[in-house]
């Protein structure tokens, strides 16, 4: 939440003690060392090594270089293609925006850069047609195998994806999706990069969504929740398998940023993690407020304007539709209804973002049940007003 004096005081103490030191040339400092150790303890599997950066975009740039260098160090420099997903989001730098699959970003700056390809997303509501979620999840996962075959396994370095697509509209994959993705990566000698910038640090009711979905990453991207947004910091959590090759065969990894592992940011991250553990924030999400929000959020599906209400922990979406029985899109421009709803929500004191014609939330992990009740009441009020506005403007029509 806002205004935690412990985090501000930790930053001030660290700035007075050691405001800055770099992490280049085999040097480091206590806050970075202690934070790396703590992240290794919290992360699933063998993600025991940490490369710090300043943002999720920087971390994903790091990941791209790292996995290519990994394969080159094993004598396979031709394995450099990264497969990502349409409508995924991995940041806004040149490499990170290329890894993302948002075409409006690719149109600015001549993206994507070479050797990055994209497969379709596991968006059942919008793209599943008559398939069941179970069938659709398998079908979309197997597009990865088809893409590997098209490119050649000897040329593919890694697959990168978010456990739940955040900026793309809180797209929660069917239950069959991630187990099949994991099988393909394991069998086809492809590294798996899991971008947990949004889902990490409690968002899905576990420390990491990789635990929620039983994913076993080779590299994990983390950022936002690491300091609860109080200071900018990000990291690539790297498996022992990858790190051992880089250390034993890769020579010096000629990569880094001026503010990688900044002392004040690391100190605040450590204090933030301590507070989350001490106050049982994640346990509360998993056992109390998360299930309560899921129950209340599901009631929004009863509204005539809502085609689907979906949720995973503390991230959720509703799909607006003029014909909920057929999941039909609106006849007008995609996103028009969403923007109308967004403006109405803001006017009512409810922060709900529009992504196309889906409305998404990612509330604070410390939200109370009383605040959840207020949020749902405002959501119903805003949906009623949106339906009235769309009807008045002649926009409550399904696409042909």
ROSE-610182 format. One record per residue (C-alpha): residue number from 1; x, y, z. Coordinates in steps of 0.05 Angstrom, whole numbers. Layout:
  nr      X      Y      Z
 NUM      X      Y      Z
...
// end
This chain:
  nr      X      Y      Z
   1      0      0      0
   2     18     73     -1
   3     57    112     51
   4     96     55     85
   5    147     92    128
   6    189     30    135
   7    206     31     61
   8    221    106     59
   9    265    101    121
  10    302     41     93
  11    317     80     29
  12    342    140     69
  13    387     97    114
  14    418     62     54
  15    429    128     17
  16    467    155     77
  17    508     92     84
  18    523     74     11
  19    482    112    -40
  20    513     79   -100
  21    562     27   -123
  22    566    -12   -188
  23    562    -87   -197
  24    612    -91   -255
  25    681   -123   -257
  26    669   -175   -203
  27    646   -124   -152
  28    582   -120   -111
  29    555    -94    -45
  30    516   -123     14
  31    444   -103     -6
  32    452   -134    -76
  33    483   -197    -47
  34    430   -205      6
  35    373   -192    -42
  36    400   -242    -92
  37    404   -294    -37
  38    333   -279    -15
  39    305   -284    -85
  40    340   -350    -94
  41    306   -375    -31
  42    237   -352    -53
  43    240   -372   -126
  44    215   -441   -148
  45    261   -496   -174
  46    334   -481   -185
  47    327   -406   -201
  48    386   -391   -155
  49    424   -338   -194
  50    404   -266   -203
  51    422   -212   -255
  52    395   -144   -233
  53    369    -89   -278
  54    326    -27   -272
  55    261    -48   -305
  56    224   -107   -335
  57    243    -82   -404
  58    317    -82   -386
  59    310   -151   -355
  60    280   -179   -418
  61    335   -147   -460
  62    383   -183   -414
  63    346   -249   -423
  64    350   -244   -499
  65    425   -235   -497
  66    434   -286   -442
  67    399   -344   -475
  68    434   -332   -541
  69    501   -329   -505
  70    482   -393   -468
  71    474   -432   -533
  72    535   -401   -564
  73    575   -422   -503
  74    552   -493   -516
  75    577   -490   -587
  76    508   -476   -618
  77    510   -403   -639
  78    457   -416   -691
  79    405   -426   -635
  80    385   -353   -629
  81    312   -348   -650
  82    263   -329   -594
  83    191   -350   -601
  84    140   -305   -566
  85     65   -294   -570
  86     19   -246   -607
  87    -10   -195   -558
  88     42   -212   -506
  89     77   -155   -470
  90    150   -156   -448
  91    169    -82   -445
  92    180    -23   -490
  93    254    -22   -508
  94    273    -44   -578
  95    286   -117   -558
  96    231   -122   -506
  97    178    -91   -553
  98    201   -140   -606
  99    191   -198   -558
 100    122   -171   -544
 101     69   -185   -596
 102     32   -118   -598
 103     28    -95   -671
 104     15    -22   -654
 105     83    -21   -619
 106    117    -58   -677
 107     92     -4   -725
 108    135     48   -689
 109    209     37   -701
 110    211    -20   -751
 111    199    -77   -702
 112    207   -134   -688
 113    282   -141   -696
 114    306   -204   -733
 115    303   -274   -703
 116    241   -262   -661
 117    176   -296   -682
 118    106   -299   -653
 119     51   -351   -645
 120    -22   -341   -628
 121    -43   -329   -556
 122    -86   -375   -512
 123   -145   -327   -513
 124   -205   -374   -510
 125   -259   -321   -503
 126   -238   -282   -564
 127   -207   -335   -608
 128   -232   -403   -584
 129   -293   -407   -629
 130   -331   -472   -618
 131   -273   -508   -585
 132   -276   -524   -511
 133   -225   -489   -467
 134   -190   -557   -458
 135   -184   -568   -533
 136   -165   -496   -546
 137   -110   -496   -494
 138    -77   -556   -525
 139    -85   -529   -595
 140    -53   -462   -578
 141      4   -495   -540
 142     19   -541   -599
 143     29   -480   -643
 144     96   -474   -607
 145    116   -543   -632
 146     94   -525   -703
 147    135   -462   -701
 148    196   -499   -676
 149    188   -548   -734
 150    180   -491   -783
 151    242   -455   -760
 152    284   -516   -741
 153    298   -538   -671
 154    372   -526   -683
 155    357   -451   -691
 156    308   -439   -633
 157    338   -413   -568
 158    277   -400   -524
 159    203   -389   -516
 160    181   -328   -474
 161    111   -317   -445
 162     73   -288   -387
 163     37   -339   -343
 164    -24   -293   -348
 165    -22   -239   -402
 166    -29   -175   -363
 167    -27   -116   -411
 168    -59   -159   -464
 169   -124   -162   -424
 170   -114   -210   -365
 171   -116   -270   -411
 172   -115   -332   -367
 173    -96   -394   -407
 174   -138   -457   -404
 175   -113   -509   -355
 176    -85   -552   -411
 177    -40   -497   -439
 178     20   -493   -393
 179     31   -568   -382
 180     35   -576   -457
 181     82   -516   -465
 182    127   -546   -411
 183    128   -614   -446
 184    147   -583   -512
 185    204   -541   -484
 186    231   -600   -444
 187    229   -648   -503
 188    253   -600   -557
 189    314   -570   -522
 190    284   -500   -518
 191    295   -454   -458
 192    233   -427   -424
 193    232   -354   -403
 194    173   -337   -358
 195    158   -262   -352
 196    131   -251   -282
 197    137   -175   -280
 198     62   -170   -266
 199     47   -238   -236
 200    106   -243   -188
 201    106   -230   -113
 202     36   -252    -94
 203     -8   -230   -151
 204    -37   -300   -163
 205    -37   -323    -91
 206     33   -353    -92
 207    100   -318    -91
 208    103   -332   -166
 209     52   -352   -218
 210    101   -406   -240
 211     81   -440   -175
 212      7   -428   -189
 213     12   -460   -258
 214     68   -510   -242
 215    115   -480   -293
 216    190   -495   -289
 217    226   -435   -320
 218    298   -433   -341
 219    296   -357   -334
 220    245   -314   -298
 221    234   -239   -305
 222    213   -201   -243
 223    203   -127   -227
 224    143    -86   -205
 225    123   -122   -140
 226    195   -131   -117
 227    193    -63    -83
 228    117    -54    -87
 229    134      1   -136
 230    170     45    -85
 231    236     44   -125
 232    253     18   -194
 233    287    -50   -196
 234    282   -113   -237
 235    319   -179   -243
 236    328   -241   -285
 237    325   -302   -241
 238    369   -354   -275
 239    369   -429   -266
 240    432   -465   -244
 241    431   -502   -310
 242    438   -438   -350
 243    483   -402   -300
 244    532   -460   -295
 245    543   -460   -370
 246    553   -384   -372
 247    603   -387   -315
 248    641   -448   -338
 249    642   -436   -414
 250    615   -367   -428
 251    672   -324   -404
 252    655   -254   -381
 253    582   -235   -396
 254    594   -166   -426
 255    528   -138   -404
 256    499    -95   -349
 257    470    -28   -331
 258    495     31   -289
 259    440     21   -238
 260    438    -55   -237
 261    429    -75   -164
 262    426     -3   -140
 263    439     -5    -64
 264    378     35    -43
 265    332     -4    -89
 266    359    -70    -63
 267    352    -49      9
 268    280    -27     -3
 269    265    -93    -39
 270    291   -132     21
 271    248    -92     69
 272    188    -99     24
 273    196   -175     22
 274    204   -175     98
 275    139   -136    107
 276    102   -182     59
 277    124   -243     98
 278    114   -212    167
 279     44   -187    150
 280     26   -251    112
 281      4   -212     51
 282      7   -271      4
 283    -26   -319     52
 284    -83   -269     59
 285    -91   -264    -17
 286    -90   -340    -23
 287   -137   -355     34
 288   -181   -294     46
 289   -186   -236     -2
 290   -169   -274    -65
 291   -225   -324    -58
 292   -272   -269    -35
 293   -256   -226    -96
 294   -265   -287   -142
 295   -334   -299   -113
 296   -355   -227   -121
 297   -323   -218   -189
 298   -361   -278   -216
 299   -427   -242   -202
 300   -409   -190   -255
 301   -421   -244   -307
 302   -496   -237   -292
 303   -496   -167   -322
 304   -527   -166   -392
 305   -466   -129   -420
 306   -415   -180   -393
 307   -395   -239   -437
 308   -344   -268   -389
 309   -316   -253   -320
 310   -248   -285   -308
 311   -199   -280   -250
 312   -134   -307   -225
 313   -116   -285   -155
 314   -113   -209   -155
 315   -119   -197   -229
 316   -184   -201   -266
 317   -223   -181   -329
 318   -293   -175   -356
 319   -309   -179   -430
 320   -361   -130   -456
 321   -407   -158   -509
 322   -472   -138   -543
 323   -491   -212   -546
 324   -462   -251   -488
 325   -492   -317   -511
 326   -449   -318   -574
 327   -389   -278   -546
 328   -400   -230   -604
 329   -356   -168   -612
 330   -386   -100   -622
 331   -402    -76   -692
 332   -362    -12   -683
 333   -288     -2   -676
 334   -255    -51   -628
 335   -244    -16   -561
 336   -298     36   -570
 337   -344      6   -518
 338   -285     -6   -472
 339   -264     67   -474
 340   -335     90   -458
 341   -337     42   -399
 342   -267     64   -376
 343   -287    138   -374
 344   -351    121   -336
 345   -312     80   -286
 346   -262    136   -274
 347   -319    186   -264
 348   -348    139   -212
 349   -282    133   -174
 350   -266     64   -200
 351   -199     51   -233
 352   -213     -2   -286
 353   -171     -2   -349
 354   -198    -19   -418
 355   -160    -67   -463
 356   -200    -70   -527
 357   -270    -83   -501
 358   -246   -119   -439
 359   -243    -84   -372
 360   -186   -105   -327
 361   -164    -95   -255
 362   -102   -109   -215
 363   -118    -84   -145
 364    -70    -76    -87
 365    -54   -141    -52
 366    -75   -108     13
 367   -146    -92    -10
 368   -197   -109     43
 369   -263   -145     36
 370   -300    -80     49
 371   -262    -47     -7
 372   -277   -106    -53
 373   -351    -97    -39
 374   -346    -23    -56
 375   -308    -40   -120
 376   -360    -90   -143
 377   -417    -41   -128
 378   -382     12   -170
 379   -369    -38   -226
 380   -444    -55   -230
 381   -462     19   -229
 382   -412     33   -284
 383   -436    -25   -327
 384   -508     -1   -321
 385   -487     68   -343
 386   -444     40   -399
 387   -502     -2   -425
 388   -546     60   -425
 389   -493    102   -461
 390   -482     49   -514
 391   -557     43   -525
 392   -565    118   -530
 393   -508    123   -581
 394   -533     65   -623
 395   -470     24   -608
 396   -502    -36   -573
 397   -498    -77   -637
 398   -462   -142   -653
 399   -414   -147   -710
 400   -443   -183   -771
// end
